[in-house]
Amino acid sequence: MASSDSRKYDLILLGATGYTGKLCAEYITKSLPTDLRWAVSGRSYERLTAVVQEVKSHNPDRLQPAIEAIALSLEDLRSLVQKTRLVLNTVGPYYRYSNPVVQACAENGTHYLDVTGESPWVYEMIQKYHNVAKQNGAVIIPEIGLESSPSDLLAWSLATLLKEILSLNTKEVVASVHEIRSQPSGGTLATLVGLFDHYSLREVTRALAPWALSPIAGPKSSAEVPFSTRIFGVRRKPNLGILTTSITAGPNVAIVQRTWGLLGGPNSYGPNFQYHEYMRVKNWLAGAIIHFALGLGMIVLAIPPLRWILQFAAHSFYAPGQGASREHADEGAFELRAVAEADGDSPNPRMAMAKFRYDGGLYYLTGVFLAEAAMVLLKDEKLTEKLGGGLLTPAMLGQPYIDRLRNAGIVLESRIMPE
């Protein structure tokens, strides 16, 4: 990684003219240090100029972003990332546009953060660029948005709490989306329905297989999922309620498992660690219906003619770059709860519980995740040096990241439950 004095910018926001990119630029303008050296980047100089004028109205006295208009060619991207210490990338679908962005950052020792949820693409980037990034000191963290920061940080918090307070390993963490209020943006819809145009069902399945993203082999499950859950997708968990299949569980589980491996596997959370994620429902019938509907949806996405119909419908709802109005988006909310069970032979194992909650627009929250993670990497030189480089995960930023998110108004708490 080059020294901070040798590069023109502290960070560049790539994709600043998109729906998520604009919200991230707004958050940077309102909340990050006023002397931050930054730039917005994309393909249209005119649209970037409009973004700069818009964010200037939020804080006219701060240092305003420069404009870097580029094509998304590898040559242009190499030139771009050499100007900055860190890139925030909101250009999706990532499988279509962002391979050269990751490559350029990995090769040039430039830190990189994105908010993808595309597990097959993350798997591909790990195979291609983890070692390159590690060699050049580039910290590259995909999925640092709603997928998969809350899940990864809660799992890390619970495992850390059990070990530090009770000197116990963690056997299982069960997480549940307790509440979510939001509408998907056009980019999210385009990514969801277009993923199978780029990756085969076999490639998607491979990336979501247990421990597929972990650098070391994961443990065999000692925390058995009930048979009825395997069939109907429904599970009851004390302190969480009735749970069913969550559409975002796959990418989140994969990232939590990669964190386990990166931190040392058996020497981190414990040798028998398991992570499962669901969403809360009112009753068993609703849970079963959602479970089978999601399964049917996956089948539809895997069949080209049916997938093309969905693509047309998604585009008519919101085109890429578009999303809900700001007033409607600000009514959003997200809460993830998790319960951890300590490992051991006790018939009444110790438990811990954690909660992540944010009230407001979830795409604005995405900008918060990106910007605050960037500040950890830019300001905490000891942590950045310790990380070294490679394709890492949100929880690798540890307590400094949690502290910054809390200061940004996010509730992130954990506690040991009474015996």
N, C-alpha and C positions, 0 to 999 in steps of 0.2 A: 504493500500500500504506500502510495506517495505521501509525502508530508503535506499538511494542510496549507503551508505557505506556497507550495509549488503548483497549486491548481487554482484556477480562476474562481470557481464556485465551491460553496460548501455542499449544495445539493441542486439537482435539476429535477423538476417535475415533468416527466414525459407523459404525454397524453392529456395535457392540461385543458384541452378544449372539450373533452368528453364530460359526461354527466358526473362521474366520480371525480375526475380530474379537477373540475371547477370547484367542487366542494372542498377538495383537499387544498387547493390554492387559497380558498377563503379562510380555512382554518390556519394555514401557515401565516397568512397576513394578520389575522387577529391574535394569534397565540404564541408564535415562536419569536425568538429574540429579534429586535428591530434591526440589529446589525448583521443579520444572517445574509450571506452572499448567495443568492439563488437565482434560478432562471426557470422559465417555462418553455417547454419544447413540444413540437408537433410538426405536422406537415404544412399547415396553412399559417402564413405570417399574419394575414388579416384577422383570422379567428383568434390567434394568440394575442394580437394587439387588443382585441375586444375583451379578452379575459383579463389582461393587465389593467385596463381601464376600469373594469368591474371591481377587481379586488382592491384597487387603489381607493375606491370610495369607502371601503371598510376601515382603512387605516392610512390616510394620506401622508402621515408624518414619518412612516417607516421607510427603510430602503426597499424600493420597488424591484420586482423581478426583471431581469433581462429577458430578451426573446432569442431563442435559438430554433429557427425553422430549418428542418432537415427532412430528407427522405429517410425511410426506414431501411436503407441499405446497410450492409455490414460496414462498408467504408465510411459512410457518414456517421454511423453509430460509434465506431472506434474513435473518430475525431471528437465526437461529442463527449464521450465518457472520460476522455483524457483531460477534459477541462474541469472535472468535478470530483469531489471526494465520494459522492453518493448519488445514486439515481433512485427516484421513486417512480415506478412504472405502473400506469393505469391503462395501458393500451391492451385491450382485449378484443376478441378472444386471444388468449396468450399463445395457444398452440398455433395460431395463424400468423401472428405478428412479432412475437417476442423472443423467438430463438436467437436471432442475432443480437438482441439487447443483452441477454444473459451471457452470450459468448463474448461480446465486447467487454463487458464488465469483468468477467472472470479472467480474461487475458491481460487486462490493464490494471488490475488491482483496485477496482472501483467497487465500493459497497453497493448493494442492490436490494431493494424491497419491492414486493408486489402483493396484490390482493386476489390472486387467482384462487380457484377451487378445483382446478382441472388436474386431478391426480395422475392421469396418464402422462400429461405434459411434465408434471413435476418429476415423475419417475424418469422420464427421458432426460430431463436436465441434470438430474443427479448422476445418471450414467455417463453423460457427456462431459460435464463441467465441474463436478465436485472436486476432483483432484487438481484440475487447472486452477480453480479459484483458491484452493488451499495453498497451492504452490506460490501464488501471487498475492496472498493476503487479502483477498476479496471476500467479505462476508456477504453471502447471498441468501436471503430469506424469502422464499415464496410463501404464499398463504398467510400473510400477517394481518389480514382483515378479519371480517366476521367469520370467515373460514381462514385460519383456525386458531386465532389468538385466544378467544375465551376458553375453548376446550383445553388447549395446551397449557394455558396459564393456571386454570383451576386444577388440572391434574398435577402440575408441578408444585403448586401451593400446598395441596393436600399431602402429597408424598413427602415434601420437605417438612411440613408441620409434624407428621407422624414420626419422622426420623429425629428431628431436633428436640421435640418435647418428650416423646415416649421411647425414643431409640428403637423404633419398630419399622420394619419394611412394610410396603403396601401390597396387599394381595389383589384388590380390585377397586377400581373407581367406576361408578355408574353415574353418568351425567344425563340430564334431561333438559330439553328446551321447555322451560316453564311457561314462557310467554314470548310471542313474536308478533309484532304489528308492523307490516311494511309491504310495499309493492315492489316487485322486481323491476329493474331498469331494462331498457332495450338491449343493452350490452349483455346483461345477465341472461336474458331470454335467448339471445342469439347464440351465446356460448353453450347453454344447456341443450338446445335442440340441434346444434351443429357439431357437437363433440364426436358423434358417431359418424359424421362425414369424413372425419380425419383419422379416427382410431377405430380399429376393429373391436368387436365384442371381446375377443381374446385379449387384446391389449388393455382394454378397460378392466377386465377381470383380473389380469395379472397385476396391474397397479394397485388394485384394491384388495388383493389377497392379504391375509394376516401377515404382518411384519414385512411387507414387501419393500417399504421405504427404510426400514431399520438397517443400519450397517452391520449388525450382528444378528444371529438367529434369535428369535424370540422364544419365550417359554411356551410349553404346551399348557392349555388352559386348565387351571385347577379350580377356577370359579365357573362352574358349569352353568350355561344358560339353560333355563328350564325348557323341557321338550315342547310344552305348549307355546312357548315364545318362538321357538324355531318354526312352528307350523303357522300360528296365527299372528305372530309379531307382537303380542301383548304380554306385558310383564307388570307385576305389582312390586314396588320397592318402598319399604318404609321410609318416610320423610320426603319421598318424591311423588308417590301416588301411583296411578295407573299409567303405564308408558306404552308407546308403540314405536314403530319404525320411523326414523327421521331421515328426510331426504339428504341432509348434509352430514349424516353420521360417517359415511365412508371416508371422505377426505379428512375429516377431523380425527377419526381413529388412526388413520395412516400417519398423520403428523405427530400425534401423541406417541405412537409407537416408535417413530424415528427419533424423537427426543429421548425416549428411554435408551435407545441404542447409542446415540451420540454422547450421552452423559455417562456411559459405562455399563448399561444394561443391568446385570445382577447387582452391581456395586452402586447403582443409583437408586431407583425406586424399589428394587428388590428382585430376586430371581424368579418370582412367580407372578409378577405384575400383569394385570389385564385391565383394559379400558373398554367400556361399552357406552354407547350414547343413543338416546331415544328422544322422543318428544312426549309431553304430558297430554293426556286426553281425559275426557269426562267419564267415559265408561268403556267396558270391554268391547262392546259392539262397534263403537266409533273407532276404536283402535284397530280392530280387525279389518274394517272397511278401508281405513287409510293404508294399512299394510298391503292389502291386496291391490288397491288402486295404484300404489307406487310400483308394485311389481308389474302390473299391467302397463304402466307408463314406460318402464324400461323396455318391455317387449316392443311397444309401439316405436320407441326411439331407435331400436335396432333394425326395424323394417323400413327400407328407404322410401317407398311411396307414402307410407303413413307419416314418416318423419318429415317429408317435404310439406305435407299438409300442415303439420304443426309449425314448421318454419314460417309458412305464409301467415298463419294465425298470429304467431308471436310478433312478426314484423308489423302487422296491422295494429297491434296493441301499443307497442312502443318501438320505434326504430332505434338502432344502436346510437348511443349518444344522447338519448332522451330518457326521461323518467318522470316520476310524479312531481307535481308542483311543490314548491318549497313549503307552502302552508300545509299541504296534505302530508308531506314527508315528515315534517316536524312533529306530527302526532304519533310517530312510531315509537316502538319500545322493544327491548330485547332483554330476556332474563334466562340465564343458564344456571341450573343448580347441580351440584354433584355431591355424592356421598362416597367416602373411601372406607374400606375395611382393611384393618391391619392384618398382616400375615402372622401365622402362629398356630399353635395347637389348642388355644383356648376355645371352649364351646361358646363363650360370649366375647368375641373379639372386640377390641377397641375400634371406635369409629370416629371419623371426622367429616365435617360438612363445609361446603363452600358455595359462594354465590357470586355471580357476575350480573350486573344490571346497568342498563343505560336507557334513559328516557329521551327520545328525540329521533331525528332522522337517521336511519341505519347506514345510508350512503355517506352522510356527514360523519358518522362514527368511523367509517372506513378511512376517511381522511385523518381522523384523530389517531387511529392505529398507525398509519403510515408516518405521520409527522412526528409523533412522540417516539416511535422506534428509531427514526432517523436521528433524533436528538440524543438518544442513548449512545448510538454508534459514534456520533460526532463529538460528544462531550466526555464520555467515559473511556478515556484512552486505555486505562488498565484492563477494562473488560474487553474492549476491542482487540487488544493485543493478546489477551488470554484466549479469545475465540479463535484467533489465528486466521481463519478463512474456511471456505467451503460452502456447500449448500446446507444451511442450518435451519433452525425452527424458531418460532416466536419465543418459546420458553427459555431458549438459550440466553436471552437478554435478561432473564431472571428478575430479581427484586427491583433493580433500577427501572425497568420497564413498567412493572406494576405500580411503583411509586409515581411515575409520571402520568400514567393513566388515571390513577386516583386523583391527582392534582387537576386533571382535566375534567373531573366531575363524574367519573365512572365508579360505581360501587364494585369493589372486588375484595371480598372478605372470606376468611376461613377460621374454623374453630374446632377444637377437640370436643366431642360430644360426651356428656357424663356417662359413667359406667352404669 
